[in-house]
Amino acid sequence: RTAVAQPFAALRGLRIAWSEDFGYAAVDAEVRQLTCAAAQRFEAFGCHVEAVDPGWSDPRDIGGLAWYVSFAARLGAQYREKPEWFEDSLAAMIEAGFAASGIDYVNTSLARTAFQQHAQQFFTGYDLLLTPQMPIGAWPVDEPPATIEGKPTASMFDRLAFTFPFNMTGQPAASVPCGFTSEGLPVALQIVGRWHADTLVLQAAAAFEQAQPWAEFWPAL
């Protein structure tokens, strides 16, 4: 509790990487602008902020297949018995899980390990990584965007490009509000730490929230 209560002191001298799109992710122009400005705020905390491309390939296929197989394993029996209970996108994920072979799944596990090792190596040079949290403002629940920045977003993993990679690597991450789109929708900055660096991630989130308070702002509904 004390460590999080003094966040600015804990951040002085940190090496922070900022990546607006990992070199491959589609990101709305307003989100790029707002999250880039938020990342630059960390210079005022005494951090060195560097814009980087982490150099890893898009892990959407790795994360996707593992996700689909997990849904097929957990819900497959119920789906076969009562397919009408499942909405279309969930049914499609379960079907994709059914279609995967054991070799496909093992290859995905091996690729996940390689991705995890790449992320660990990247973090030997940085204390924290900052990214957008979502690539676009919130969309209607029944109408996911077909494109972002002109790029197709056929899979949910195209719309979650910044968050699911760190579920795969097991690293702590926090999201902090950092502004609003022209439509009044909230935009967030993601703060990612090394393995077990949960306290540092919370200190960074607390520092940003103290420097840029947001709780009194509410989008029009």
N, C-alpha and C positions, 0 to 999 in steps of 0.2 A: 504493500500500500504506500509506504514512504517513497519507494523508488519511482512509482508512477506519479506521485504528487510533485516531483521535481523533474519534469521531463526535459526542460531546456538544457540543464547542466549535463544530463546523460547523453545528449546528442552532439555536443561540441567535438569537432574533429572527426566525425564519422564520414566514411566514404559511401556515398549514396549513388546508386545507378538509377537513371530515369529512362524508361523505354515507353514511347508513345504507342508502339504497335508491334513490338517484337520482330519487326522486319517483315511481317506477313499478315497481320490481323487488319481487318477492315474497321475503321473508326470514323465516326461522324466528325465533321470539321469543328463543330461547337465543343464536342467532348475533348478533342485534341487541345483546343485553345484553353479551356478551363482547367484541365488536368495538368497541362504544361505549366501554366501560371502557378498552380498549387505546388507542383514539384519545386519550382524556383523559390518558393517561400522558405524551403529548408536551408537555403544559403544564409538567411537571416538568423537561423538557429546555430550557426557556426559549423555547418556541414559543408563538405565539398560535394557538389552535385554534378554528375557527368551524364550526358546523353549517350546512351549505348544501344547497340543491338546485341542481345545475348548470344546470338549465333546458333540457336538451336532450331531444328526444323519444326514445323507445325505438328503438334502431337494429337490432332483431332481424331485421326484414325485409330491411334493407340487407345486414347481415352474412350472413344466411342464404342469400339468393340468390347472392351472390358465392361463398360456400362450396360450394353445390350445383353451380354451374356449373364450378367448379374440379375437383370430383370427377368430374363427367361428362366433362370434357376429358381428365383424366389416366387414368381407369379405365374410360371408356365402352366402349372396344373389348373389353377383357377381360370386362366385365360382359355385353355382348351375346353373347360367345362361350360364357361359362361362368356364367350367372346363379346357378346353385346354389352357387357358391363364395362368394357375398356374403350376409352376414347381413341381416336385414330392414331395420334402420335405415339401413345404408349403401346398400342397394338403393333405399330410398325417396329418399335424398338425390340419388343419381345420376339417378333418374327425374325428380325435380324440376328438376335441371339440364338434362336433355333437353327438358323442357317450356318452359323459358325462351326467349324470343326475343332477338334481338340488341338490339332496342330496350329490352327489359326490362333487359338487362345494362348498356347505356349509361346508362339512367336510374339504375340502382343505383350506377354509378361516379360520376355527378354528385351523387347524394345523399350518397355517402361523402365526397366533397370538401367538401360543405357541413357535414357532421358534423365533419370534421377541423378546419375553420375555426372552428366553434363551440367545440370543445375548446381550440384554441389561444387563442382570445379569453378563455375562462374562466381559463386559466392565466396570463394577464397580471396577475391579481389575487392569485394564490397561488403559493407555491413547490412545494408538494406537495399531493396529494389522497389521503386515506385512505378506504378502503371495506372492507366485508367482502370476502373473496376468493371464497368460495362461500356460497350462501344457506342451506345446510342441511348437516348432517353427512353423511358418506359413506353412500351407499345400496348395496344389493347390485348386483353387476355386471349381473345379468339382470332387475332390477326397479327402473327409474328411478321417482322419485316422480311420481304423477299430478297432485298438487297440492302447493303450498307456501303456507302461510299462507291456505289456502282458495282460492288462485288456480290455475287450470289451468296445467300446464307441459307442453304437448303437444310442444314443440320443445326440442331440447337448448339452444337459445339462451335459453330461459326459465330454464334451470338454470345458465347461464354468464353471467348478466347483467352481472357486474362485470369479467370478464376480456377477453372478445372485443372490446369497444369500443376497447381500447388496442392490440390487434393492428391494428385499422383505422386508428388515428391514428399508429402507429409510435412511441409513447412508452414509455420504460422503466418497468417495474413489477416489484416484488418482493413475495413473500408471506412473512410471518413467523408462526409459530405464536403464538397468544395465549390458548389455553385449551382446555377440553374440554367437550363436551356432557354431559348427565346420563347418557348411555350410554357415556361414555368416548371419544367420537370427537373428533379434533382439529378445532379451528376456527382459521382464519388471518385475519390482517389484510393487506389489500393496500395497498402504498405506490406511488403513481404520481407521476412527475416530468414536467417539461417535456421537449421534444425535447433529446436529447444530455445530459440531466442525470443520467446513469447514476451518477456518483460520489456525488451528493447522495442518490439513492435508496439506494445501498449504505450510506452513512453513517447514514441514518435507520434502515435495517434493523439495522445493527450496534448502534446505540444502544438500540433497543428490545430486542434479544436480550440485551444486557448488563444492562438494567434488569429484564427478565423472562425469566430463563433457562428453557429448556424441554427441553434435550437429555436430561436424566436421567429425564424422564417418558415412560412407554410405556403406551399403552392396552392393556387386557386383550384378548387375542386367543383 
